[in-house]
Structures are given as structure tokens and as C-alpha cells.
Amino acid sequence: MPFSSFRLAISDWRTTRKVVRESIRVRGVSGTFAQIFRQVYYSIRKLSPSRRRARRVREEALNASYRDFDMVYGVDTTTPIPIETLATDSDNWLFGNRYEPIVPREFHDMMHAAGEVAEGRVFIDLGCGKGRALLLASEYPFKRIIGVEFASELVRLARENLLRYRNTRQVCRDLEVIEADAATYSFPDDPLVIYLFNPFGPEVLAPVVEAVRRALHRQPRPVTILYYKPVHDRLWAGVPELQRVTAFPGDSRSLSYSIYQSSQPCVG
Ligand SMILES: C[S@@+](CC[C@H](N)C(=O)[O-])C[C@H]1O[C@@H](n2cnc3c(N)ncnc32)[C@H](O)[C@@H]1O
């Protein structure tokens, strides 16, 4: 075995051990077995020839559109990064999802479906990764744009991307990236648009939803939630202060996105 493959195998084994140990600590032994069973089931399903073909076609199309964005705007947002290879101080890495950027057209579709929500509001991306969505949001007249990310490497890359980005359509220039765990982030008292691209599981989303509820009680104001790939949609749907205004169907198993508004509905 060449040395590089050997090193990769060792580091993968260490990563696996780390994930399993943490999973047993947090989920318990039976919860960990259930999780392993789910992963094996989905991996086997992915092996069917028709699913493999469909995935290859979709990934090729997506990669082409991702690369175009980086080339046109001089940034580096495309390559996905598995969560277990990222360094963070937070124990919540176990519940986080890998970095992958949103497709620009899908972001703009979602903003269009939300209506005129940008003027005077603060846009917050919880789990901003390399900052693709922050850059896309800067084409709308937001008052301020904030990315929250817990992996230091991604925070560094996102900050570099904000500096390198060149787009004549950019209208908001007040952008920042905060290194923090979304579970403990305190929302500012402004009208908000909170965007999430399925960044984490219900263990982290539940305290986030609770923080939004508390923020609305402290200071009632327009708040819009844009939840892309809304795997844990039921958590937002259970908040009486929010009404779901749009649910856009994705593939046969899932919704592509959900939009919730607190008040002053302004769906176009
Ligand atoms: C699917 S990517 C979303 C990328 C970006 N929002 C976009 O739309 O292009 C999910 C991101 O959430 C981050 N993340 C996961 N758990 C987190 C947590 N508890 N706090 C902050 N960021 C988290 C991951 O590191 C990853 O960068």
C-alpha cells in the first residue's frame, strides 16, 4: 500500500472511531446502532444503477453551475467538505452537515418566493460555510448581512471570499462572518431574514427555533425564515408566532424549501 493511502486509511479509521465514540456519548449504544442501520440502508439504496445514473447526471450539472459562479466572481465556494474533517470547538459537530454551497438559481427562486423582504432587514445565514449565500444575498437591499459558522477553516475561507467578490449587482456591502455555534447565537433586535441550508439536525435546530421564538417575544417584528432542504421542518411548523407561507416541492422524498413569516406577510 503506498504511504499516502496508508495515511488516509489511518486518518479515516481515527475519524470513524471519533464519530462512533461521540455518537455513543450523545445518542447511547442503541441510538448509535439505529443511526448506523439508517446509514447502511441509504448507502445500499444509492447503489441501484438507476439511482447511480441519476446522481451522476445531477452532480455533473451542479458542478458546472458551481464552478461558473466561482470563475465569474473570483471566489472559491464550490468544493464540498465533510463535517468530520473540520476543526471546531463545539460538541455540536456531531449533529452538523457537511459544507456544500447553494445553487445560485435556487437561492434567487427562494428570495423571489419570499417577496419584498430585504429592504431594511438583516440577513443571517446560520451555517454559512464558505459564504456563497452571503454573496448572493448582497444583490438584495439588506441593511446588513451576517454569516454564522462554527468551523474555523470555513470562517477563514468565507472572509477571504467576501473580500475577493466582485459583482456590479452587489448592493449591500455590510457583510461579516461570525465564528460561533448557531445553537448559542443571539439574534439582533432588527427585522430579520434567517436562512438555513439544512445545516444541522434537530438537536441544534431546536435551540435555534427557541431562540427565534424568544427574540420575537422580546421584540415583535417582521422575521422571515428561509429553510432550504427543510428536513426538520416540523420544528418551525410548531412555532405559533410563525406561519408557513410557502412550501416548494423538491424530489419525490422531500421539500426543496419552506418559508415562514412572523407578521406583515409580504409574499409576492
Ligand atoms: C450545507 S452547508 C451550507 C452552506 C451555505 N449556507 C450555503 O447556503 O451555501 C452547512 C454548513 O453548516 C455548518 N454548521 C453545521 N453545524 C453548525 C453549527 N452548530 N453552528 C454553525 N455552523 C454549523 C457546516 O460547517 C456547513 O458549513
The ligand as a Tripos MOL2 file, in Angstrom:
@<TRIPOS>MOLECULE
LIG
   27    29     1     0     0
SMALL
NO_CHARGES

@<TRIPOS>ATOM
      1 C1        -24.9680   22.7640    3.7060 C.3       1 LIG1
      2 S1        -23.7000   23.8370    4.3360 S.3       1 LIG1
      3 C2        -24.4910   25.4200    3.9930 C.3       1 LIG1
      4 C3        -23.6150   26.4070    3.2360 C.3       1 LIG1
      5 C4        -24.1900   27.7950    2.9900 C.3       1 LIG1
      6 N1        -25.1730   28.1830    3.9690 N.3       1 LIG1
      7 C5        -24.7910   27.9290    1.6120 C.2       1 LIG1
      8 O1        -26.0150   28.0340    1.5040 O.co2     1 LIG1
      9 O2        -24.0480   27.9660    0.6090 O.co2     1 LIG1
     10 C6        -23.9410   23.6380    6.1240 C.3       1 LIG1
     11 C7        -22.9400   24.4320    6.9620 C.3       1 LIG1
     12 O3        -23.3790   24.4650    8.3180 O.3       1 LIG1
     13 C8        -22.2420   24.4630    9.1640 C.3       1 LIG1
     14 N2        -22.6910   24.0610   10.5150 N.ar      1 LIG1
     15 C9        -23.1200   22.8350   10.9070 C.ar      1 LIG1
     16 N3        -23.4560   22.8460   12.2160 N.ar      1 LIG1
     17 C10       -23.2430   24.1190   12.6770 C.ar      1 LIG1
     18 C11       -23.4270   24.7560   13.9400 C.ar      1 LIG1
     19 N4        -23.8880   24.0970   15.0150 N.pl3     1 LIG1
     20 N5        -23.1280   26.0790   14.0340 N.ar      1 LIG1
     21 C12       -22.6460   26.7640   12.9660 C.ar      1 LIG1
     22 N6        -22.4480   26.2050   11.7440 N.ar      1 LIG1
     23 C13       -22.7600   24.8980   11.5880 C.ar      1 LIG1
     24 C14       -21.3100   23.4670    8.4670 C.3       1 LIG1
     25 O4        -19.9670   23.6300    8.8840 O.3       1 LIG1
     26 C15       -21.5350   23.8420    6.9950 C.3       1 LIG1
     27 O5        -20.6200   24.8200    6.5810 O.3       1 LIG1
@<TRIPOS>BOND
     1     1     2 1
     2     2     3 1
     3     2    10 1
     4     3     4 1
     5     4     5 1
     6     5     6 1
     7     5     7 1
     8     7     8 2
     9     7     9 1
    10    10    11 1
    11    11    12 1
    12    11    26 1
    13    12    13 1
    14    13    14 1
    15    13    24 1
    16    14    15 ar
    17    14    23 ar
    18    15    16 ar
    19    16    17 ar
    20    17    18 ar
    21    17    23 ar
    22    18    19 1
    23    18    20 ar
    24    20    21 ar
    25    21    22 ar
    26    22    23 ar
    27    24    25 1
    28    24    26 1
    29    26    27 1
@<TRIPOS>SUBSTRUCTURE
     1 LIG1         1 GROUP 0 **** ****
